[in-house]
Amino acid sequence: MDKNLLSNPRNKMSDFFYQWDFLGIAFGFMVLMPLIGMQRTTDFILFCIYVLAYTLLYGYMGRLSFGHMLYLGTGAYAATLFAAYVSKNPFLALLFAICAGLAIGLILGPIVVRATGACFALINLAFNHMGYFLALVAFAKYTGGEDGRAASFAKFGFFDFNSKPLKFWVALFCLILVFFFLKKLISSPYGVLIKSIKEDENRVKFLGYNTFRYKWVTFVISTTLTAFAGALTVLNYGYMTTGFIDPGRNVEVIFAALIGGPESLYGAILGGVAYMIISNFLAIYIPRWEMFLGIALLIIVFKFKTGVVGFISDRMKNEINA
């Protein structure tokens, strides 16, 4: 395992903002809120949690998934059905959704993580299609099928999720919590190991590490955090539909990760916000806005191969070395 990974020049930007990251993230969304509205800003925050969870798997372990909407939908459906049939307590529903994301990662992980490259991406996509069919057809009696169903939650103390300000602050707190957890995880020896698996898995095996176990654990963490994002999204919207698990929407999180930079937690947040701005506002003025998103992606792939944050970090490195 390469001990120099922690001194990778791309991490210098993260070190530079170490004391300001949490405050900067919170301040950024508070500045954004009066510009686009509280409800939409909350949507942006929740999407960024989803992108952070995906970045752990794709950016740091090097496994591209075409089916991560399955895990977002798992959290959304788990929270909604728990509220409908068990308890309307919003925190118990969140806990159940987290457990559902953990369970699906534990069940599918041994199958999925054995694959690499295109096989890994397509296996996730296949499972996503299966989950979509179950929600749309097989269990439509419970899920509401294509129409979906409302998700209502009881007031818990002063936590009333019918309040937009409360949903905003809860979402922002959860974003910072997930960011803090992933930052500590990535900077730990465990994080060095999963980045080493991305660079050269055979070498890591040669050093005596059980890479299957580490890949499985990373996959489970990603699915759990993604399900958490899905459950929070249901708390925000108050309903769920098959759009929460639609395989056709997997491109959203992939574009967001590529725009910001898949090897950076800061890039995940920047990419999530950038994608949401493009998809929410460009579509108002340009009917075929997807074409411009495709052009932007081509520019990023050829000009900014490490995303916006990676490009800035590389420039800073060159200036320091100069």
TAVENHU-V421524 format. One record per backbone hydrogen bond with DSSP energy under -1.0 kcal/mol. NH is the residue of the N-H (numbers start at 1). CO is the residue of the C=O. Records with the same first field share a line. If there is no record, write none. Layout:
NH=CO + CO
This chain:
5=2
7=4
8=5
11=8
12=9
15=11
16=12
17=13
18=15
20=17
21=17
24=20
25=21
26=22
27=23
28=24
29=25
30=26
31=27
32=28
33=29
36=32
37=33
41=37
42=38
43=39
44=40
45=41
46=42
47=43
48=44
49=45
50=46
51=47
52=48
53=49
54=50
55=51
56=52
58=54
59=55
60=55
63=57
66=121
70=67
72=68
73=69
74=70
75=71
76=72
77=73
78=74
79=75
80=76
81=77
82=78
83=79
84=80
85=81
86=82
87=82
93=89
94=90
95=91
96=92
97=93
98=94
99=95
100=96
101=97
102=98
103=99
104=100
105=101
106=102
107=103
108=104
109=105
111=108
112=108
113=109
115=112
119=116
121=117
122=118
123=119
124=120
125=121
126=122
127=123
128=124
129=125
130=126
131=127
132=128
133=129
134=130
135=131
136=132
137=133
138=133
139=134
140=137
142=139
143=139
144=140
147=144
149=240
151=238
154=88
156=159
159=156
160=158
163=160
167=163
168=164
169=165
170=166
171=167
172=168
173=169
174=170
175=171
176=172
177=173
178=174
179=175
180=176
181=177
182=178
183=179
184=180
185=181
186=182
187=183
192=188
193=189
194=190
195=191
196=192
197=193
198=194
199=195
200=196
204=200
205=201
206=202
207=203
208=205
209=204
211=209
214=210
215=211
216=212
217=213
218=214
219=215
220=216
221=217
222=218
223=219
224=220
225=221
226=222
227=223
228=224
229=225
230=226
231=227
232=228
233=229
234=230
235=231
236=232
237=233
238=234
240=149
244=241
245=242
249=246
250=247
252=249
254=250
255=251
256=252
257=253
258=254
259=255
260=256
261=257
264=261
268=264
269=265
270=266
271=267
272=268
273=269
274=270
275=271
276=272
277=273
278=274
279=275
280=276
281=277
282=278
286=282
291=288
293=289
294=290
295=291
296=292
297=293
298=294
299=295
300=296
301=297
302=298
303=299
307=304
308=259
309=260
311=307
312=308
313=309
314=310
315=311
316=312
317=313
318=314
319=315
320=316
321=317
322=318
